[in-house]
């Protein structure tokens, strides 16, 4: 009998038309800074119902660009939930702002109106200019309630939607200034590495395009040094200006070609993720409350991750042992995430703090395999392996 294939917690789905698209780009005139960048941005904006999309080289860069373009800087503070990847908090530090950690709901891992209010009330009035809700696992925060709280405090919102691409309304920014996405290999679509920011604000999109390209512009209407930029009233064709510090966050045409191809499958990929999640829900139901899905609201969900909460104490088993037992059966799992407020850098910066919701969520969470090319038998295999550990026989 052949040994079952290894199931990681996430995996890209690359098909022959994706390969053909990249091959065509490799044979084209531009490998980077070419026409496929704008084509990809337009396709991304259409896919998520946004007015503008600005692509960049990874999700961290997307967050950094969005925070930069909103004018956040030293002396300002940014609220982020403690249950997130490091990049959400780091984007604030990269512009010199202070990070204020918000607690999360202990069963969903999401920032709530209550936890945002608590974080805002810890800081003096007027200092918190921005909050970044995270759509953890792909599940949307209650953006309308968060916006109500933020508006009362004069605080803007930027969505960390890196897990949410594909879910209905992801990226429309109806309750925020911008939404940030990742197209890392294990995300909803893959460009290998990549990121994108959507917004309804044209000036914000324009600012991010300049910032992703060294802060440099060739737009003659923006030139300040007219004695150098023009000759006899005509812009010099070689001339460019840098009016502010920027970064090289460009996404090359090769990866945009892959993104254009993958976007055509976004709805199919999301539907398959949703199907897998429903199968897990049904198969794992007999294991509750020892193993149960992370609490979900009635809102949109991208199902980037399928996370469960495990009562390891009731099992008499550590999480490491639980994961190693599954790994021995060819099943990969992961923990998303270690609370950021417990990281040494932020402990030294902010001091010790206790966020009970974040620490309770972290102590129980585990991400199971979910990706579009998983078969129904793969899902059943994962559920049966977990049931065996729990000591329940699935029928």
Beta strands, then each sheet from edge to edge (+ up, - down):
strand 1: 52-56
strand 2: 77-81
strand 3: 98-102
strand 4: 128-132
strand 5: 156-160
strand 6: 178-182
strand 7: 195-199
strand 8: 216-217
strand 9: 230-231
strand 10: 234-235
strand 11: 241-242
strand 12: 291-293
strand 13: 306-310
strand 14: 365-368
sheet 1: 1+ 7- 6+ 5+ 4+ 2+ 3+
sheet 2: 8+ 11-
sheet 3: 9+ 10-
sheet 4: 12+ 13- 14+
end
